[in-house]
Amino acid sequence: MALISASLLNPNSNLSFKHYDISTTSNFLQSQLFSNLQSTMRIRSRKGRGLVMEMNPVGATHSFDVVVVGAGIIGLSIARQFLLHSPLSVAIVDAAVPCSGATGAASENLPPTAGQGYLWMTHKKPGTGVFDLALRSQKLWQSLADNLQDQGIDPSDALGWMKTGSLVIGTTEAELKQLNKHVQQLTAAGLRAEYLSGDDLALLEPELGVGWESGAAFLPDDCQLDAHRTVAFIEKGNRLFASQGRYAEFYHDPAMCLLRSNGKGVVEGIKTKNNTLYSRKASIIAAGCWTGSLMHELLRESDAKVNVPVQPRKGFLLVLENFNFLRLNHGLMEAGYASHQNYVISEQRRVDREEALSISMTATIDACGNLLLGSSRQFAGFNTELDMLIVNRIWERAQEFFPALKEISLESLNEKMNVRIGLRPYMPDGKPVIGPIPGMPNLFLAAGHEGGGLSMALGTAEMVVDMVLGNPLRVDPNHFAVEGRCC
């Protein structure tokens, strides 16, 4: 993960804002995941930075109860759940560094995160597995924020926690009809929800310029996080267990193959580029949009076939630092966000860049006072280059909702604007895949959360840990089962 010079990628020399590539490129991924170079790492402790890896000339073998492959928000949260709610030891493995995919990076000297941090229910459909998992996660995030508050820790400082409420804005007759129906469904599901007329919406958000014929679905209890602070908080908490011998990190150490009894039986661990990691209880693959490629590599020497159809879905987020020209009181998104989120390009036909690109307006203010504008979705493989077409389209879409922005040009923003780019792990059916892999005892998948990694992280972690430990499950796992979707 590196800061890429905007001068190399930006065709408009008048724009000098920063571009952060927060995703591992395909070439880097291949060199990290599939390299056959042999070396190993020794774990040592360094004050203030938790665990650090040192290269050693001879391979090493380690044994843990659980090995988690993937140090994104899902993998880190799973590790946290095991550490807090069981006596098990956990190792976490990654080909690069923590959160180098969709959520972003929380490590020292790395760029900010891409995730907008929404914990919103307002655009989710009641009665679906994703709704149930997101709602469970939201309750767990709220409980965490409350516990921090009880300990005298400001959750806003620790997590960037903000109870913003959320608004989904409709501007057409069809959208307003659907939003009214959606509010009724949300209320029936037990959430505080309200339908707002155009006049009521204007009172809540005076900066909006969508007219009195508009309307909105309003959920006052929706919250948001700062992804960077949240990942740093989880990582720091996990490292507290290192002194007890219950936690270790193996970064820059790509997984190479599975360790199986008799070559075909129970999964006993993971062989990485530098280490052999035995797992007494479970191995969990949570590698985001690289999960499909990684599973093919891990099973290369096996007769077993597991095809995880997760794809990278490129997304842009514009961050305007200390932006004082627009005042927002809540988190906002347009009604088209749901269809934008579900936008799919058929594999049977070729499409150009314009057709493959989907953009809808989202806007919120983060805990640092920055304006976050999104969002784009695009199937572009593992490409994470800056594309000015997308930047301009996001800006133009925001201007349609906020007239004040029409007085401001991108050129005038210069260094005040950051462009963050991430790869979301997209599953064709819109649901993450979570659960045990049939025929491979002790091996689990947890991937494919697309843009909802943060919003579903704690619920996913709870589900995985309860599966491994044999505890009762809080959310129906059948929605997310591996069987029938990946094998």
Secondary structure as GFF3:
##gff-version 3
##sequence-region A 1 487
A	DSSP	beta_strand	2	4	.	.	.	ID=ss1
A	DSSP	alpha_helix	6	9	.	.	.	ID=ss2
A	DSSP	beta_strand	18	21	.	.	.	ID=ss3
A	DSSP	alpha_helix	26	33	.	.	.	ID=ss4
A	DSSP	beta_strand	40	46	.	.	.	ID=ss5
A	DSSP	beta_strand	50	56	.	.	.	ID=ss6
A	DSSP	beta_strand	60	69	.	.	.	ID=ss7
A	DSSP	alpha_helix	73	85	.	.	.	ID=ss8
A	DSSP	beta_strand	90	93	.	.	.	ID=ss9
A	DSSP	beta_strand	118	119	.	.	.	ID=ss10
A	DSSP	alpha_helix	129	150	.	.	.	ID=ss11
A	DSSP	alpha_helix	155	159	.	.	.	ID=ss12
A	DSSP	beta_strand	166	170	.	.	.	ID=ss13
A	DSSP	alpha_helix	173	188	.	.	.	ID=ss14
A	DSSP	beta_strand	194	197	.	.	.	ID=ss15
A	DSSP	alpha_helix	198	204	.	.	.	ID=ss16
A	DSSP	beta_strand	215	219	.	.	.	ID=ss17
A	DSSP	beta_strand	223	224	.	.	.	ID=ss18
A	DSSP	alpha_helix	227	239	.	.	.	ID=ss19
A	DSSP	three_ten_helix	242	244	.	.	.	ID=ss20
A	DSSP	beta_strand	247	250	.	.	.	ID=ss21
A	DSSP	beta_strand	255	260	.	.	.	ID=ss22
A	DSSP	three_ten_helix	261	263	.	.	.	ID=ss23
A	DSSP	beta_strand	267	272	.	.	.	ID=ss24
A	DSSP	beta_strand	275	285	.	.	.	ID=ss25
A	DSSP	three_ten_helix	288	290	.	.	.	ID=ss26
A	DSSP	alpha_helix	291	298	.	.	.	ID=ss27
A	DSSP	beta_strand	311	320	.	.	.	ID=ss28
A	DSSP	beta_strand	331	334	.	.	.	ID=ss29
A	DSSP	alpha_helix	337	341	.	.	.	ID=ss30
A	DSSP	alpha_helix	353	356	.	.	.	ID=ss31
A	DSSP	beta_strand	357	365	.	.	.	ID=ss32
A	DSSP	beta_strand	371	378	.	.	.	ID=ss33
A	DSSP	alpha_helix	388	401	.	.	.	ID=ss34
A	DSSP	three_ten_helix	403	407	.	.	.	ID=ss35
A	DSSP	alpha_helix	410	413	.	.	.	ID=ss36
A	DSSP	three_ten_helix	414	416	.	.	.	ID=ss37
A	DSSP	beta_strand	417	426	.	.	.	ID=ss38
A	DSSP	beta_strand	433	436	.	.	.	ID=ss39
A	DSSP	beta_strand	443	447	.	.	.	ID=ss40
A	DSSP	three_ten_helix	450	452	.	.	.	ID=ss41
A	DSSP	alpha_helix	453	469	.	.	.	ID=ss42
A	DSSP	three_ten_helix	477	480	.	.	.	ID=ss43
###
